[in-house]
Amino acid sequence: MQFKEVLGNKDLALRLIRMADSSRTGHSLMFVERDGCGALPLAMAFIQYLMCRGRHEGEDSCGVCPSCRKISGMMHPDLHFAFPVNSAAGSGASKKPLSGSFMQPWRDLYKSNPYFTEADLYSGLGIDGKAGVISVAEAKEILDSLSLKSYEGYGKYMVVWLPERMNAEAANRLLKIVEEPMPDTYFIFITHAPEKVISTIRSRSQMIRLYPVPVEESVPYIALHAGVTDDEAKVYARISGGSPGLALSMATEGSAASQYLPAVTSMLDAVDRKDMVSLLEGNEALAALGREKQKDFCAYLEEFLRKVMMHREGLASIADALPSEREAVARFCPVFHDSFYRKSFNAIEEARQSIEANVNAKMIFCNLSNMLFAINNF
């Protein structure tokens, strides 16, 4: 990946180039992005520039030397990756989930869409419905990888994707090497939630914040990869808030809307009809989802109600309803009273926090159904 291929953040790319040219690259960098905004391709372009022996100073890596080709394919022996994983179907119950076991799907996902989201990763690795984690066993693998001598003599690079998914033991195990790095050893952390990264690692890393990708830059990429028209791509680019990864997710069949819109409309129809039996029956399917998908459902339900509320307030032009949602949003506009939305948001957030706390799913959705029913009818 060359800098010229990365969407958006051109000023930031120039800063990274100047950092490399002046030999002022810190041993621990933390790229902060919104999910799918392109921190990984930017980090890869930066590493490629640092390791390229024929780079054009102040511009870009050459893109054709052996080092560039190996980094583009994520196959360089001095380039290592760690990312959240969990046990996948067919992997064997006794097998410890480590990034190395999923390296080929990781590479395939990056090659097909370098702006992939966390949900895309779990789907690509076959661990849908499970929370990914960077474990203490993974931390040991990281230390072992970096203890080896550089194969080509141009430094060793460890890209840790989503360090907020480290458990405390893993983070503490890595702390010493981040505090006192070995010569020519570099950490690049890519996070969506820096406040959740252990403070001792965060404080020792140079923060690099990415900006959203401008709509005009995203449109051609989204149209090409999602197979939609430029006008449709523009809608998704705007709705995504400058995240090509999220825009692609929304434009494809695997989007949250395609997965959860039928369940959401069924739930809200039952609330409107005061049909508690149907409401509770619908909970069975929700309770059978994995914990991550249950959280996704809650997030989508809240987002859908936000769009309905904005349409009700005459703000349809900025509600950003997807084409597949517009009919349902318009249908529910006159259904619920004004106070329904604020109280519902609180109920949905309570359900999401209960899922995080690993409360029984049937109890969570039964309680959510009861609260929505009560909010609308009393």
DAPE-V681213 format. One record per residue. N is the residue number from 1. RES is the residue in three letters. OMEGA is omega in radians with two decimals (999 if undefined). Layout:
{{N/RES/OMEGA} {N/RES/OMEGA}}
This chain:
{{1/MET/3.05} {2/GLN/-3.14} {3/PHE/-3.09} {4/LYS/3.13} {5/GLU/-3.08} {6/VAL/3.12} {7/LEU/3.03} {8/GLY/3.05} {9/ASN/-3.13} {10/LYS/3.12} {11/ASP/3.12} {12/LEU/3.09} {13/ALA/3.11} {14/LEU/3.08} {15/ARG/3.12} {16/LEU/3.11} {17/ILE/3.12} {18/ARG/3.10} {19/MET/-3.14} {20/ALA/-3.10} {21/ASP/-3.12} {22/SER/3.14} {23/SER/-3.13} {24/ARG/3.14} {25/THR/3.11} {26/GLY/-3.12} {27/HIS/3.10} {28/SER/3.11} {29/LEU/3.11} {30/MET/3.09} {31/PHE/-3.11} {32/VAL/-3.10} {33/GLU/2.85} {34/ARG/-3.09} {35/ASP/3.06} {36/GLY/-3.08} {37/CYS/2.99} {38/GLY/3.12} {39/ALA/-3.12} {40/LEU/3.08} {41/PRO/3.09} {42/LEU/3.11} {43/ALA/3.13} {44/MET/3.09} {45/ALA/3.12} {46/PHE/3.12} {47/ILE/3.13} {48/GLN/3.11} {49/TYR/-3.13} {50/LEU/-3.03} {51/MET/-3.12} {52/CYS/3.14} {53/ARG/-3.14} {54/GLY/-3.05} {55/ARG/3.08} {56/HIS/-3.04} {57/GLU/3.12} {58/GLY/-3.08} {59/GLU/-3.03} {60/ASP/3.02} {61/SER/-3.08} {62/CYS/3.10} {63/GLY/-3.05} {64/VAL/-3.12} {65/CYS/-3.13} {66/PRO/-3.13} {67/SER/-3.14} {68/CYS/-3.11} {69/ARG/-3.14} {70/LYS/3.13} {71/ILE/3.11} {72/SER/3.10} {73/GLY/-3.10} {74/MET/-3.06} {75/MET/-3.09} {76/HIS/-3.09} {77/PRO/3.13} {78/ASP/3.13} {79/LEU/-3.06} {80/HIS/-3.10} {81/PHE/2.97} {82/ALA/-3.09} {83/PHE/-3.08} {84/PRO/3.12} {85/VAL/3.03} {86/ASN/-3.14} {87/SER/-3.14} {88/ALA/3.12} {89/ALA/3.11} {90/GLY/-3.10} {91/SER/-3.12} {92/GLY/-3.04} {93/ALA/-3.06} {94/SER/-3.08} {95/LYS/3.12} {96/LYS/-3.14} {97/PRO/3.11} {98/LEU/-3.12} {99/SER/-3.12} {100/GLY/3.13} {101/SER/-3.08} {102/PHE/-3.01} {103/MET/-3.14} {104/GLN/3.05} {105/PRO/3.09} {106/TRP/3.12} {107/ARG/-3.12} {108/ASP/3.14} {109/LEU/3.14} {110/TYR/-3.13} {111/LYS/-3.11} {112/SER/-3.13} {113/ASN/-3.11} {114/PRO/3.13} {115/TYR/-3.07} {116/PHE/3.14} {117/THR/3.10} {118/GLU/3.11} {119/ALA/3.09} {120/ASP/3.14} {121/LEU/-3.10} {122/TYR/3.10} {123/SER/-3.13} {124/GLY/3.13} {125/LEU/-3.14} {126/GLY/-3.14} {127/ILE/3.11} {128/ASP/3.07} {129/GLY/3.12} {130/LYS/3.10} {131/ALA/3.07} {132/GLY/-3.13} {133/VAL/2.98} {134/ILE/-2.94} {135/SER/3.08} {136/VAL/3.06} {137/ALA/3.08} {138/GLU/3.11} {139/ALA/3.09} {140/LYS/3.10} {141/GLU/3.12} {142/ILE/-3.14} {143/LEU/3.12} {144/ASP/-3.13} {145/SER/-3.08} {146/LEU/3.10} {147/SER/-3.14} {148/LEU/3.10} {149/LYS/3.10} {150/SER/-3.11} {151/TYR/-3.04} {152/GLU/3.00} {153/GLY/-3.12} {154/TYR/3.10} {155/GLY/3.10} {156/LYS/-3.05} {157/TYR/3.09} {158/MET/3.09} {159/VAL/3.12} {160/VAL/-3.10} {161/TRP/-3.09} {162/LEU/3.09} {163/PRO/3.08} {164/GLU/3.10} {165/ARG/3.05} {166/MET/2.96} {167/ASN/-3.01} {168/ALA/-3.11} {169/GLU/3.13} {170/ALA/-3.13} {171/ALA/3.14} {172/ASN/3.13} {173/ARG/-3.13} {174/LEU/-2.99} {175/LEU/-3.05} {176/LYS/-3.10} {177/ILE/3.06} {178/VAL/3.11} {179/GLU/-3.07} {180/GLU/-3.06} {181/PRO/3.02} {182/MET/-3.12} {183/PRO/3.07} {184/ASP/3.08} {185/THR/-3.03} {186/TYR/3.02} {187/PHE/2.98} {188/ILE/3.11} {189/PHE/3.09} {190/ILE/-3.02} {191/THR/3.00} {192/HIS/-3.08} {193/ALA/-3.07} {194/PRO/-3.13} {195/GLU/3.14} {196/LYS/3.08} {197/VAL/-3.13} {198/ILE/-2.97} {199/SER/-3.11} {200/THR/3.05} {201/ILE/-3.12} {202/ARG/-3.08} {203/SER/-3.13} {204/ARG/-3.12} {205/SER/3.05} {206/GLN/-3.07} {207/MET/3.10} {208/ILE/-3.05} {209/ARG/3.11} {210/LEU/3.04} {211/TYR/3.04} {212/PRO/3.14} {213/VAL/3.13} {214/PRO/-3.09} {215/VAL/-3.06} {216/GLU/3.09} {217/GLU/-3.10} {218/SER/-2.97} {219/VAL/-3.13} {220/PRO/-3.13} {221/TYR/-3.11} {222/ILE/-3.13} {223/ALA/-3.13} {224/LEU/-3.01} {225/HIS/3.14} {226/ALA/3.14} {227/GLY/3.14} {228/VAL/3.11} {229/THR/3.12} {230/ASP/3.13} {231/ASP/3.09} {232/GLU/3.13} {233/ALA/3.13} {234/LYS/3.10} {235/VAL/-3.12} {236/TYR/3.13} {237/ALA/-3.14} {238/ARG/-3.11} {239/ILE/-3.06} {240/SER/-3.13} {241/GLY/3.10} {242/GLY/3.11} {243/SER/3.11} {244/PRO/3.13} {245/GLY/3.11} {246/LEU/3.12} {247/ALA/3.10} {248/LEU/3.12} {249/SER/-3.13} {250/MET/-3.06} {251/ALA/-3.09} {252/THR/-3.09} {253/GLU/-3.14} {254/GLY/-3.08} {255/SER/3.11} {256/ALA/-3.14} {257/ALA/-3.12} {258/SER/-3.12} {259/GLN/-2.93} {260/TYR/-3.12} {261/LEU/3.11} {262/PRO/-3.14} {263/ALA/3.13} {264/VAL/-3.13} {265/THR/3.10} {266/SER/3.13} {267/MET/-3.10} {268/LEU/3.05} {269/ASP/3.14} {270/ALA/3.08} {271/VAL/-3.13} {272/ASP/-3.12} {273/ARG/-3.06} {274/LYS/-3.09} {275/ASP/-3.09} {276/MET/-3.14} {277/VAL/3.12} {278/SER/3.14} {279/LEU/-3.13} {280/LEU/3.11} {281/GLU/3.12} {282/GLY/-3.12} {283/ASN/-3.11} {284/GLU/-3.13} {285/ALA/3.13} {286/LEU/-3.14} {287/ALA/-3.13} {288/ALA/3.10} {289/LEU/3.02} {290/GLY/-3.05} {291/ARG/-3.13} {292/GLU/3.13} {293/LYS/3.06} {294/GLN/3.08} {295/LYS/3.11} {296/ASP/3.12} {297/PHE/3.14} {298/CYS/3.13} {299/ALA/-3.12} {300/TYR/3.09} {301/LEU/3.13} {302/GLU/-3.13} {303/GLU/3.13} {304/PHE/3.12} {305/LEU/3.07} {306/ARG/-3.14} {307/LYS/3.10} {308/VAL/-3.13} {309/MET/-3.12} {310/MET/3.05} {311/HIS/-3.13} {312/ARG/-3.13} {313/GLU/3.13} {314/GLY/-3.11} {315/LEU/-3.09} {316/ALA/-3.07} {317/SER/3.13} {318/ILE/3.11} {319/ALA/3.08} {320/ASP/3.03} {321/ALA/3.10} {322/LEU/3.11} {323/PRO/-3.12} {324/SER/-3.08} {325/GLU/-2.91} {326/ARG/-3.13} {327/GLU/-3.13} {328/ALA/3.12} {329/VAL/-3.14} {330/ALA/-3.11} {331/ARG/-3.08} {332/PHE/-3.11} {333/CYS/-3.10} {334/PRO/-2.96} {335/VAL/-2.97} {336/PHE/3.12} {337/HIS/-2.99} {338/ASP/-3.08} {339/SER/-3.12} {340/PHE/-2.97} {341/TYR/-3.12} {342/ARG/-3.13} {343/LYS/3.13} {344/SER/3.12} {345/PHE/3.11} {346/ASN/3.14} {347/ALA/-3.14} {348/ILE/3.12} {349/GLU/3.08} {350/GLU/3.11} {351/ALA/-3.13} {352/ARG/3.12} {353/GLN/3.10} {354/SER/3.07} {355/ILE/3.10} {356/GLU/-3.11} {357/ALA/3.07} {358/ASN/3.03} {359/VAL/3.14} {360/ASN/-3.02} {361/ALA/3.14} {362/LYS/3.10} {363/MET/-3.11} {364/ILE/-3.05} {365/PHE/3.01} {366/CYS/3.12} {367/ASN/3.12} {368/LEU/3.12} {369/SER/3.13} {370/ASN/-3.10} {371/MET/3.11} {372/LEU/3.11} {373/PHE/-3.11} {374/ALA/-3.13} {375/ILE/-3.09} {376/ASN/-2.96} {377/ASN/-3.11} {378/PHE/999}}
